[in-house]
Amino acid sequence: MNMTTGEYLPPTSPARTPGAAGHQPPAAARTRMPRLWIAFVAIAAFGLEMAVSARYGYDRDELYFLTAGRHLSFGYVDQPPLTPLLARLTATATGNTLVGFRVLPALAMAALVVLTAAMSRLLGAGRTGQLIAALAAATCGEYLGVMHELTTTTPDFVCWGVTLLLVMRLLDSQDPRWWIAIGGCVGVGSEAKWNIGFLVAALAVAFLLTDARRLLRSRYLLLGCVIAAAIAAPDLIWQAAHGWPSLAVFRSLQGAAGHNRATYWVAQIFFTGPAVTPIWIAGLVWSLRSKAARPFRPVAVACTIVIALQFALGGKPYYPGAVFTFLFAAGVVPLERWLAARKPLAGLIRPAAVMSAVMLISGAIGLPIALPVLPARTLHTVPLQKVNYDLGETISWPKQVALVAREYDSLPGAERRQATILTGNYGEAGAIDRYGSALGLPQAYSGANNFWLWGPPPAADSAAIVVNMDPAFLRREFAHVRLAATFWNGLGVSDDEQGAQIFIVTGLKTSWAQAWPAFRDYS
């Protein structure tokens, strides 16, 4: 009994019971973490991300977040406020350069490496196992691709990883005070992406299904919930005040649910990589069945629920990707023992070294899919963007903005002074905001997501340069619609902007205030 809180604390945590199968004696053995080697792997992962940080260009979402960062708010139509805030801070601190913008996600990649290794140590992995766990995270294609860009997924994955590690600390120590840190991390994660709610729900079910339910009877859990709710509250209040626009975004995303389910399980293999897939599968089985993993069973159950739930709901295959930090960590425990039982190849080469080499080679083979290591023109003949959609989303934005500027400059002076710029999606609007000022372009407007809330255009504007919008819709709103140009990226690369049409429209039939509701596109 804890005399301070009145709560029951077992005298010995199950995870620290000496002699438990698969666990080393606690004090010395479990603290012999190969910190230098893990740090080397983390630094190498960071260095790789930074080495290709300036290739191609900004992603569509990054351009959106740059603009959103200049309109700081407690909430946005399609995401919580953390990522726009990070975009604003990063751009300000690094001079609004692409390389500087990519520092934060590269650091997040290094964090995933360290988090995975730390989890493996808690699960009982030795020096070799911890290093393999770090390599698994560092060579995971999904992590390499996601952590190349500053999007909502970047802080989301890190918050998931930290939450999983904190829950493991809670289970390992049986100290309910960890609920406070867990609540804080969940709160921050909720300000990054609402996706963390699935992890919270899965953990709640997992605790109720296992003997860890005793840890739910704690005032520290209540305090953690209050902290999480307090951090999440501003975004929720903003959503409520604006009529819950996120629900319209969710309904739009559900349009791809069938395709997501059809590709979901194959994607789990190819997104992580063929060499590390056996590790996370072994981790899933071992953590659910092994007696040695029993102290951490709630985390294993939660990870399983999250993966299955995202499939059932038709979520994008990468949504549960952060759970692989735990599954990699769990998988190296039986893998380490299996490797230790194998004889050295040719009497010299340790099996663990062979395994590490296979992971590195596999990661290198998959690198062109995850990162922009090949010339952008290569995407024309080898359409890697069909697997990693973002590769095609990061090319030729300055060229498109230059085309818009050419058409804008071609307008007669009087008409140009009363012309606005409209775009069909937020990437195009974000690109004009990022590159257009240097070319003399005014602010861009769009009906896409939060851009709609930042509109309408000035009432005095009677003409517009329009990028990539339905001409039939434009004819309903304007008296004159003329096709002025068609954008081609010059690389032959198939993406959402290839073939985008640019129109010059005049004669708005009503006022912008009356017409603007028809432009809204929450998707």
C-alpha positions as CSV (number, residue, x, y, z in Angstrom):
1,M,0.0,0.0,0.0
2,N,1.3,3.5,-0.9
3,M,0.9,5.4,2.3
4,T,0.9,8.7,0.4
5,T,-1.8,8.0,-2.2
6,G,-3.6,5.0,-0.5
7,E,-3.2,3.0,-3.8
8,Y,-2.0,-0.5,-4.0
9,L,1.4,-1.0,-5.5
10,P,2.8,-4.5,-5.9
11,P,6.1,-4.9,-4.1
12,T,7.7,-6.3,-7.2
13,S,6.8,-5.5,-10.8
14,P,6.2,-8.6,-12.9
15,A,8.5,-7.3,-15.6
16,R,11.3,-7.1,-13.0
17,T,10.9,-10.5,-11.5
18,P,14.3,-12.1,-11.5
19,G,14.5,-15.2,-13.6
20,A,11.4,-14.5,-15.7
21,A,11.7,-16.2,-19.0
22,G,13.2,-14.0,-21.7
23,H,14.2,-11.3,-19.2
24,Q,17.7,-10.6,-18.0
25,P,18.4,-9.8,-14.3
26,P,17.2,-6.2,-13.9
27,A,19.8,-3.8,-12.6
28,A,23.0,-4.2,-14.6
29,A,22.0,-6.3,-17.6
30,R,19.0,-4.3,-18.7
31,T,20.9,-1.0,-18.5
32,R,23.7,-2.1,-20.7
33,M,22.2,-0.4,-23.7
34,P,24.6,0.0,-26.6
35,R,24.0,3.8,-26.6
36,L,26.8,4.7,-28.9
37,W,25.7,2.3,-31.6
38,I,22.1,3.3,-31.3
39,A,23.1,7.0,-31.4
40,F,25.1,6.2,-34.5
41,V,22.1,4.6,-36.2
42,A,19.9,7.5,-35.2
43,I,22.4,10.1,-36.5
44,A,22.8,8.1,-39.7
45,A,19.0,8.1,-40.2
46,F,18.9,11.9,-39.6
47,G,21.8,12.4,-42.0
48,L,20.1,10.4,-44.7
49,E,16.9,12.4,-44.5
50,M,18.9,15.7,-44.6
51,A,21.0,14.6,-47.5
52,V,17.9,14.4,-49.7
53,S,16.0,17.2,-48.0
54,A,16.4,19.7,-50.8
55,R,15.7,17.3,-53.7
56,Y,12.5,17.8,-55.6
57,G,10.6,20.3,-53.5
58,Y,7.8,20.9,-50.9
59,D,5.0,18.5,-50.7
60,R,1.4,19.7,-51.4
61,D,0.5,19.4,-47.7
62,E,3.7,21.3,-46.6
63,L,2.8,24.2,-48.8
64,Y,-0.6,24.2,-47.2
65,F,0.9,24.2,-43.7
66,L,3.2,27.0,-44.5
67,T,0.2,29.2,-45.3
68,A,-1.8,27.8,-42.3
69,G,1.2,28.8,-40.2
70,R,0.6,32.4,-41.2
71,H,-3.0,32.1,-40.1
72,L,-2.4,30.7,-36.6
73,S,-5.5,29.4,-35.0
74,F,-6.7,27.0,-32.3
75,G,-8.1,24.8,-35.0
76,Y,-8.4,24.1,-38.8
77,V,-10.9,22.4,-41.0
78,D,-8.8,19.3,-41.6
79,Q,-6.3,19.1,-38.8
80,P,-5.5,20.3,-35.3
81,P,-3.2,23.3,-34.9
82,L,0.2,21.8,-34.0
83,T,1.6,21.1,-37.5
84,P,0.8,24.7,-38.8
85,L,2.5,26.0,-35.7
86,L,5.6,23.9,-36.2
87,A,5.7,25.0,-39.9
88,R,5.5,28.6,-38.8
89,L,8.3,28.2,-36.2
90,T,10.5,26.1,-38.5
91,A,10.2,28.5,-41.4
92,T,10.9,31.5,-39.2
93,A,13.9,29.9,-37.5
94,T,15.5,28.6,-40.7
95,G,14.9,31.5,-43.1
96,N,12.0,29.8,-44.9
97,T,14.3,27.4,-46.7
98,L,13.4,23.9,-47.8
99,V,16.4,22.3,-46.1
100,G,15.6,24.1,-42.9
101,F,11.9,23.0,-43.2
102,R,13.0,19.4,-43.3
103,V,15.2,19.5,-40.1
104,L,12.3,18.8,-37.8
105,P,11.0,15.6,-39.6
106,A,14.6,14.3,-39.8
107,L,14.9,14.7,-36.1
108,A,11.6,12.9,-35.7
109,M,13.1,10.0,-37.7
110,A,16.0,9.8,-35.3
111,A,13.5,9.9,-32.4
112,L,11.7,6.8,-33.8
113,V,15.0,4.9,-33.9
114,V,15.8,5.7,-30.3
115,L,12.2,5.0,-29.1
116,T,12.2,1.6,-30.8
117,A,15.5,0.7,-29.2
118,A,14.3,1.9,-25.8
119,M,11.2,-0.3,-26.0
120,S,13.3,-3.3,-26.9
121,R,15.4,-2.9,-23.8
122,L,12.3,-2.8,-21.7
123,L,11.1,-6.0,-23.3
124,G,14.3,-7.7,-22.4
125,A,16.5,-7.4,-25.5
126,G,20.2,-7.5,-25.1
127,R,22.8,-5.4,-26.8
128,T,22.4,-7.1,-30.2
129,G,18.6,-7.0,-30.0
130,Q,18.5,-3.4,-29.2
131,L,20.8,-2.5,-32.1
132,I,18.7,-4.6,-34.5
133,A,15.6,-2.8,-33.2
134,A,17.2,0.5,-34.0
135,L,18.2,-0.7,-37.5
136,A,14.6,-2.0,-38.1
137,A,13.2,1.5,-37.4
138,A,16.0,3.2,-39.4
139,T,15.4,1.0,-42.5
140,C,11.6,0.9,-42.3
141,G,10.5,2.3,-45.7
142,E,7.3,3.8,-44.1
143,Y,9.3,5.7,-41.5
144,L,11.8,7.0,-44.1
145,G,9.1,8.2,-46.4
146,V,6.8,9.8,-43.7
147,M,9.7,11.5,-41.9
148,H,10.9,13.2,-45.0
149,E,8.2,15.8,-44.8
150,L,6.7,18.0,-42.2
151,T,3.0,16.9,-42.2
152,T,0.6,16.0,-39.5
153,T,1.9,12.4,-39.6
154,T,5.4,13.5,-38.4
155,P,4.4,14.6,-34.9
156,D,1.6,12.0,-34.8
157,F,4.1,9.1,-35.2
158,V,6.4,10.5,-32.6
159,C,3.6,11.1,-30.1
160,W,2.4,7.5,-30.6
161,G,5.9,6.2,-30.1
162,V,6.4,8.2,-26.9
163,T,2.9,7.2,-25.6
164,L,3.7,3.5,-26.2
165,L,7.0,3.8,-24.4
166,L,5.4,5.6,-21.4
167,V,2.7,2.9,-21.2
168,M,5.4,0.3,-21.1
169,R,7.1,2.3,-18.3
170,L,3.8,2.3,-16.4
171,L,3.4,-1.5,-16.8
172,D,7.0,-2.2,-16.0
173,S,7.1,-0.1,-12.8
174,Q,3.5,-0.5,-11.8
175,D,3.7,3.2,-10.7
176,P,0.5,4.9,-11.6
177,R,2.2,8.3,-11.7
178,W,3.2,7.5,-15.3
179,W,-0.5,8.3,-16.2
180,I,0.3,12.0,-15.9
181,A,3.0,11.8,-18.5
182,I,0.9,9.6,-20.7
183,G,-2.0,12.1,-20.5
184,G,0.3,15.0,-21.5
185,C,1.7,13.1,-24.5
186,V,-1.8,12.0,-25.6
187,G,-2.9,15.7,-25.4
188,V,0.0,16.9,-27.5
189,G,-0.7,14.1,-30.0
190,S,-4.3,15.1,-30.2
191,E,-3.2,18.6,-31.3
192,A,-1.1,17.0,-34.0
193,K,-3.6,14.5,-35.5
194,W,-6.9,13.1,-34.3
195,N,-5.6,9.7,-35.2
196,I,-4.2,9.2,-31.7
197,G,-7.7,8.7,-30.4
198,F,-7.6,5.2,-32.0
199,L,-4.6,4.3,-29.9
200,V,-6.2,5.7,-26.7
201,A,-9.4,3.6,-27.4
202,A,-7.3,0.5,-28.1
203,L,-5.3,0.9,-25.0
204,A,-8.4,1.3,-22.9
205,V,-9.9,-1.9,-24.2
206,A,-6.5,-3.7,-23.8
207,F,-6.2,-2.7,-20.2
208,L,-9.8,-3.8,-19.5
209,L,-9.1,-7.2,-21.1
210,T,-5.9,-7.9,-19.1
211,D,-4.9,-8.0,-15.5
212,A,-3.5,-4.5,-15.9
213,R,-7.0,-3.2,-15.3
214,R,-5.9,-2.7,-11.7
215,L,-3.9,0.3,-12.9
216,L,-7.1,2.0,-14.0
217,R,-8.1,2.4,-10.4
218,S,-5.9,5.4,-9.9
219,R,-6.5,9.1,-9.3
220,Y,-3.4,9.7,-11.5
221,L,-5.3,8.2,-14.4
222,L,-8.0,10.8,-13.8
223,L,-5.4,13.5,-13.6
224,G,-3.8,12.3,-16.9
225,C,-7.2,12.4,-18.6
226,V,-7.8,16.0,-17.4
227,I,-4.4,17.0,-18.7
228,A,-5.1,15.4,-22.1
229,A,-8.6,17.0,-22.3
230,A,-7.2,20.4,-21.4
231,I,-4.6,20.3,-24.1
232,A,-7.1,19.0,-26.7
233,A,-9.9,21.4,-25.7
234,P,-9.0,24.5,-27.8
235,D,-9.2,22.5,-31.0
236,L,-12.5,20.8,-30.0
237,I,-13.9,24.2,-29.1
238,W,-12.9,25.6,-32.5
239,Q,-14.4,22.6,-34.3
240,A,-17.7,23.1,-32.4
241,A,-17.8,26.8,-33.1
242,H,-17.3,26.2,-36.8
243,G,-19.9,23.4,-37.1
244,W,-17.5,20.5,-37.0
245,P,-16.1,20.8,-40.5
246,S,-13.8,17.9,-39.8
247,L,-16.8,15.6,-40.2
248,A,-17.1,16.7,-43.9
249,V,-13.4,15.9,-44.3
250,F,-13.9,12.4,-42.8
251,R,-16.9,11.7,-45.1
252,S,-14.8,12.6,-48.1
253,L,-11.9,10.4,-47.0
254,Q,-14.4,7.5,-46.6
255,G,-14.7,7.6,-50.4
256,A,-11.4,5.8,-50.6
257,A,-12.2,3.2,-47.9
258,G,-12.7,0.4,-50.4
259,H,-9.4,1.0,-52.1
260,N,-7.7,1.3,-48.7
261,R,-9.0,-2.1,-47.6
262,A,-8.0,-3.7,-50.8
263,T,-4.4,-2.6,-50.5
264,Y,-4.1,-2.5,-46.7
265,W,-2.4,-5.8,-45.8
266,V,0.0,-5.8,-48.8
267,A,0.9,-2.2,-47.9
268,Q,1.8,-3.3,-44.4
269,I,4.5,-5.5,-45.9
270,F,5.8,-3.2,-48.6
271,F,5.6,0.0,-46.6
272,T,7.7,-1.5,-43.8
273,G,10.0,-3.5,-46.1
274,P,10.5,-7.3,-46.8
275,A,13.5,-7.6,-44.5
276,V,11.8,-6.1,-41.4
277,T,8.3,-7.5,-42.0
278,P,9.3,-10.9,-40.4
279,I,10.5,-9.0,-37.4
280,W,7.3,-7.1,-36.7
281,I,5.2,-10.3,-37.4
282,A,7.4,-12.2,-34.9
283,G,7.0,-9.3,-32.5
284,L,3.2,-9.5,-32.8
285,V,3.1,-13.2,-32.2
286,W,5.7,-13.2,-29.4
287,S,4.1,-10.3,-27.5
288,L,0.7,-11.8,-27.7
289,R,1.7,-15.4,-26.7
290,S,4.9,-15.4,-24.8
291,K,4.9,-15.7,-21.0
292,A,7.9,-13.4,-20.9
293,A,5.9,-10.7,-22.7
294,R,2.9,-11.0,-20.4
295,P,3.7,-7.8,-18.3
296,F,3.4,-5.8,-21.6
297,R,0.5,-7.7,-23.0
298,P,-1.9,-4.6,-23.0
299,V,0.4,-2.8,-25.4
300,A,0.5,-5.9,-27.7
301,V,-3.3,-6.2,-27.6
302,A,-3.7,-2.4,-28.3
303,C,-1.4,-2.6,-31.3
304,T,-3.3,-5.5,-32.7
305,I,-6.6,-3.7,-32.2
306,V,-5.3,-0.5,-33.9
307,I,-4.1,-2.4,-37.0
308,A,-7.4,-4.4,-37.3
309,L,-9.6,-1.3,-36.6
310,Q,-7.9,0.8,-39.3
311,F,-8.5,-2.0,-41.8
312,A,-12.2,-2.3,-40.7
313,L,-12.7,1.4,-41.0
314,G,-11.0,1.7,-44.4
315,G,-8.2,4.0,-43.1
316,K,-5.2,4.7,-45.1
317,P,-2.6,1.9,-44.7
318,Y,0.0,4.2,-43.0
319,Y,-2.4,5.4,-40.3
320,P,-1.3,2.7,-37.7
321,G,2.3,2.8,-38.8
322,A,3.6,4.1,-35.4
323,V,2.7,0.8,-33.7
324,F,5.6,-0.8,-35.6
325,T,8.0,0.8,-33.1
326,F,6.6,-1.6,-30.4
327,L,6.4,-4.6,-32.8
328,F,9.9,-4.2,-34.0
329,A,11.1,-3.9,-30.4
330,A,9.1,-7.1,-29.5
331,G,10.3,-9.0,-32.5
332,V,14.0,-8.6,-31.8
333,V,13.6,-10.5,-28.5
334,P,13.0,-13.9,-30.0
335,L,15.1,-13.0,-33.0
336,E,18.1,-12.3,-30.8
337,R,17.9,-15.7,-29.1
338,W,17.4,-17.4,-32.5
339,L,20.5,-15.6,-33.9
340,A,22.6,-16.5,-30.8
341,A,21.8,-20.2,-31.4
342,R,23.1,-20.1,-35.0
343,K,26.7,-20.9,-35.8
344,P,28.9,-18.2,-37.4
345,L,29.1,-18.4,-41.2
346,A,32.4,-19.7,-42.3
347,G,33.3,-19.8,-38.6
348,L,33.8,-16.0,-38.7
349,I,30.6,-14.0,-39.5
350,R,28.1,-13.7,-36.8
351,P,24.5,-14.3,-37.8
352,A,23.5,-11.0,-36.2
353,A,25.9,-9.2,-38.6
354,V,24.3,-11.1,-41.6
355,M,20.9,-10.1,-40.4
356,S,21.9,-6.4,-40.1
357,A,23.5,-6.5,-43.5
358,V,20.3,-7.9,-45.0
359,M,18.2,-5.2,-43.4
360,L,20.5,-2.5,-44.7
361,I,20.6,-3.9,-48.2
362,S,16.8,-4.3,-48.3
363,G,16.4,-0.7,-47.0
364,A,18.8,0.6,-49.7
365,I,16.9,-1.3,-52.5
366,G,13.6,0.3,-51.3
367,L,15.1,3.7,-50.8
368,P,14.1,5.2,-54.2
369,I,10.4,4.5,-53.3
370,A,10.7,6.1,-49.8
371,L,12.9,9.1,-50.6
372,P,13.7,11.3,-53.7
373,V,17.1,9.8,-54.3
374,L,16.6,9.4,-58.1
375,P,16.4,12.4,-60.5
376,A,12.8,13.6,-60.7
377,R,12.6,12.8,-64.5
378,T,13.0,9.1,-63.6
379,L,9.4,9.1,-62.3
380,H,8.3,9.3,-65.9
381,T,9.8,5.9,-66.8
382,V,9.7,4.3,-63.4
383,P,6.4,5.6,-61.8
384,L,7.5,5.2,-58.2
385,Q,4.8,7.7,-57.2
386,K,2.2,5.0,-57.8
387,V,3.6,3.4,-54.6
388,N,4.7,6.6,-52.8
389,Y,2.2,9.2,-53.9
390,D,4.2,12.1,-52.4
391,L,7.1,11.7,-54.7
392,G,5.0,13.1,-57.5
393,E,3.5,15.8,-55.3
394,T,6.9,17.5,-54.7
395,I,8.0,18.5,-58.2
396,S,7.6,21.6,-60.3
397,W,5.6,23.8,-58.0
398,P,7.8,26.9,-58.9
399,K,7.3,26.2,-62.6
400,Q,3.5,26.2,-62.1
401,V,3.6,29.4,-60.2
402,A,5.7,31.0,-62.9
403,L,3.1,30.0,-65.5
404,V,0.4,31.6,-63.4
405,A,2.6,34.8,-63.1
406,R,3.0,34.9,-66.8
407,E,-0.8,34.9,-67.4
408,Y,-1.3,37.4,-64.6
409,D,1.3,39.8,-66.1
410,S,-0.4,39.4,-69.5
411,L,-3.6,41.1,-68.3
412,P,-4.1,44.8,-69.1
413,G,-3.0,47.0,-66.3
414,A,-6.5,48.1,-65.2
415,E,-7.8,44.5,-65.3
416,R,-4.7,43.2,-63.5
417,R,-5.3,45.6,-60.6
418,Q,-8.7,44.1,-60.1
419,A,-7.8,40.5,-60.6
420,T,-7.5,37.8,-57.9
421,I,-6.1,34.3,-58.1
422,L,-8.2,31.2,-57.5
423,T,-7.0,27.6,-57.2
424,G,-8.8,24.3,-57.2
425,N,-6.7,22.8,-54.3
426,Y,-4.7,23.9,-51.3
427,G,-1.4,22.8,-52.8
428,E,-1.7,25.2,-55.7
429,A,-2.8,28.0,-53.4
430,G,0.0,27.3,-51.0
431,A,2.6,27.2,-53.8
432,I,1.4,30.7,-55.0
433,D,1.7,32.0,-51.5
434,R,5.2,30.5,-51.1
435,Y,6.7,31.5,-54.5
436,G,4.3,34.1,-55.9
437,S,5.3,37.2,-54.0
438,A,8.7,37.2,-55.6
439,L,6.9,37.2,-59.0
440,G,4.5,40.0,-58.1
441,L,1.5,37.8,-57.6
442,P,-1.2,38.7,-55.0
443,Q,-2.5,36.3,-52.3
444,A,-4.2,33.2,-53.6
445,Y,-7.7,32.1,-52.7
446,S,-9.3,28.7,-52.8
447,G,-12.3,26.9,-51.6
448,A,-10.2,24.0,-50.4
449,N,-10.4,23.2,-46.7
450,N,-9.2,26.1,-44.5
451,F,-8.5,28.3,-47.5
452,W,-12.2,28.7,-47.9
453,L,-12.4,30.2,-44.4
454,W,-9.6,32.7,-45.3
455,G,-11.7,34.0,-48.3
456,P,-13.5,35.4,-50.1
457,P,-11.3,37.5,-52.4
458,P,-11.6,41.3,-52.1
459,A,-15.0,42.7,-53.1
460,A,-13.5,45.0,-55.7
461,D,-11.9,42.2,-57.7
462,S,-13.9,41.4,-60.8
463,A,-11.5,39.1,-62.7
464,A,-9.5,36.1,-61.7
465,I,-6.7,33.8,-62.9
466,V,-8.1,30.4,-62.1
467,V,-5.9,27.2,-61.7
468,N,-7.3,23.7,-62.1
469,M,-11.0,24.3,-61.5
470,D,-14.0,22.8,-63.3
471,P,-14.8,25.0,-66.3
472,A,-18.5,24.2,-66.1
473,F,-18.6,25.5,-62.5
474,L,-16.7,28.6,-63.6
475,R,-19.2,29.4,-66.3
476,R,-22.0,29.3,-63.7
477,E,-20.3,32.0,-61.7
478,F,-18.6,34.1,-64.4
479,A,-19.8,35.7,-67.6
480,H,-16.6,35.1,-69.5
481,V,-14.3,32.0,-69.1
482,R,-11.2,31.6,-71.3
483,L,-8.7,28.8,-71.3
484,A,-5.3,30.6,-71.2
485,A,-2.7,27.8,-70.6
486,T,-2.2,24.2,-69.6
487,F,0.5,23.3,-67.2
488,W,3.0,20.6,-68.0
489,N,5.8,19.9,-65.6
490,G,8.3,19.3,-68.4
491,L,9.4,16.0,-66.9
492,G,6.6,13.8,-68.3
493,V,5.8,12.9,-64.7
494,S,2.2,11.9,-64.0
495,D,0.9,13.7,-60.9
496,D,-2.2,15.7,-59.9
497,E,-0.9,18.9,-61.5
498,Q,0.2,17.5,-64.9
499,G,-2.3,18.9,-67.4
500,A,-3.8,21.4,-65.0
501,Q,-5.7,24.1,-66.9
502,I,-5.4,27.8,-66.2
503,F,-8.3,30.1,-67.0
504,I,-8.9,33.8,-67.2
505,V,-12.4,34.6,-66.0
506,T,-14.2,38.0,-65.9
507,G,-17.7,39.2,-65.1
508,L,-18.5,37.7,-61.7
509,K,-22.3,37.3,-61.9
510,T,-23.0,38.1,-58.2
511,S,-20.7,39.4,-55.4
512,W,-17.9,37.4,-53.9
513,A,-19.8,37.3,-50.6
514,Q,-22.8,35.7,-52.4
515,A,-20.7,33.4,-54.6
516,W,-18.2,32.2,-52.1
517,P,-20.3,29.4,-50.4
518,A,-20.4,27.6,-53.7
519,F,-16.6,27.4,-53.8
520,R,-16.3,25.5,-50.5
521,D,-14.7,22.1,-50.9
522,Y,-13.9,20.3,-47.6
523,S,-12.0,17.1,-48.6
